[in-house]
């Protein structure tokens, strides 16, 4: 019984050490990793917005060129 009690006390002391030293370090590591994920997500969102705007400009230009081509084709004389 005394050996069980001593083992239990040793385990409690070990867990207390982990709570004091290891757990805060692990929480800090996870917090840092989460901040990196948020930063990457924000960057990807910004890049997506930039690419979306560029795509919209290209679509607008293509629409104008399409209208111009349709007008050119309309004005061409019919094939013999």
VOGU-3710 file (C-alpha; in Angstrom, 3 decimals, decimal comma):
1> xxxxxxxxxx> 0,000/0,000/0,000  2,806/2,393/0,854  4,473/1,624/-2,481  1,229/2,423/-4,320  0,922/5,672/-2,409  4,531/6,615/-3,196  4,010/5,783/-6,876  0,855/7,887/-6,898  2,671/10,806/-5,276  5,475/10,516/-7,814
11> xxxxxxxxxx> 2,957/10,498/-10,657  1,173/13,546/-9,230  4,496/15,381/-8,954  5,302/14,454/-12,558  1,933/15,721/-13,765  2,364/18,950/-11,804  5,718/19,523/-13,540  4,104/18,912/-16,906  1,327/21,360/-16,078  3,888/24,014/-15,095
21> xxxxxxxxxx> 6,374/23,624/-17,922  5,325/21,384/-20,782  1,686/22,357/-21,148  2,294/26,127/-21,497  4,964/25,446/-24,120  2,576/23,214/-26,052  -0,195/25,814/-25,817  2,219/28,444/-27,133  3,232/26,173/-30,017  -0,377/25,507/-30,978
31> xxxxxxxxxx> -1,218/29,191/-30,699  1,692/30,069/-32,975  0,643/27,421/-35,506  -2,915/28,764/-35,521  -1,635/32,296/-36,114  0,363/31,035/-39,112  -2,720/29,349/-40,525  -4,706/32,575/-40,122  -1,938/34,543/-41,818  -1,779/32,088/-44,731
41> xxxxxxxxxx> -5,563/32,112/-45,060  -5,620/35,912/-45,144  -2,868/35,942/-47,806  -4,697/33,367/-49,919  -7,941/35,349/-49,619  -6,158/38,529/-50,731  -4,559/36,705/-53,674  -7,926/35,256/-54,629  -9,457/38,740/-54,598  -6,621/40,085/-56,759
51> xxxxxxxxxx> -6,949/37,234/-59,249  -10,736/37,568/-59,266  -10,462/41,267/-60,122  -7,963/40,537/-62,901  -10,244/37,856/-64,300  -13,166/40,269/-64,227  -11,141/42,837/-66,198  -10,198/40,193/-68,772  -13,812/39,107/-69,138  -14,858/42,713/-69,688
61> xxxxxxxxxx> -12,188/43,149/-72,373  -13,188/39,899/-74,056  -16,816/41,000/-74,075  -15,840/44,256/-75,804  -13,717/42,389/-78,360  -16,537/39,940/-78,951  -18,929/42,824/-79,638  -16,398/44,360/-82,012  -15,925/41,075/-83,848  -19,673/40,606/-84,141
71> xxxxxxxxxx> -19,965/44,074/-85,652  -17,141/43,377/-88,140  -18,782/40,120/-89,178  -22,127/41,864/-89,565  -20,607/44,468/-91,901  -18,788/41,982/-94,104  -20,444/41,393/-97,452  -22,076/37,988/-97,800  -19,999/35,242/-99,337  -20,744/34,638/-103,059
//
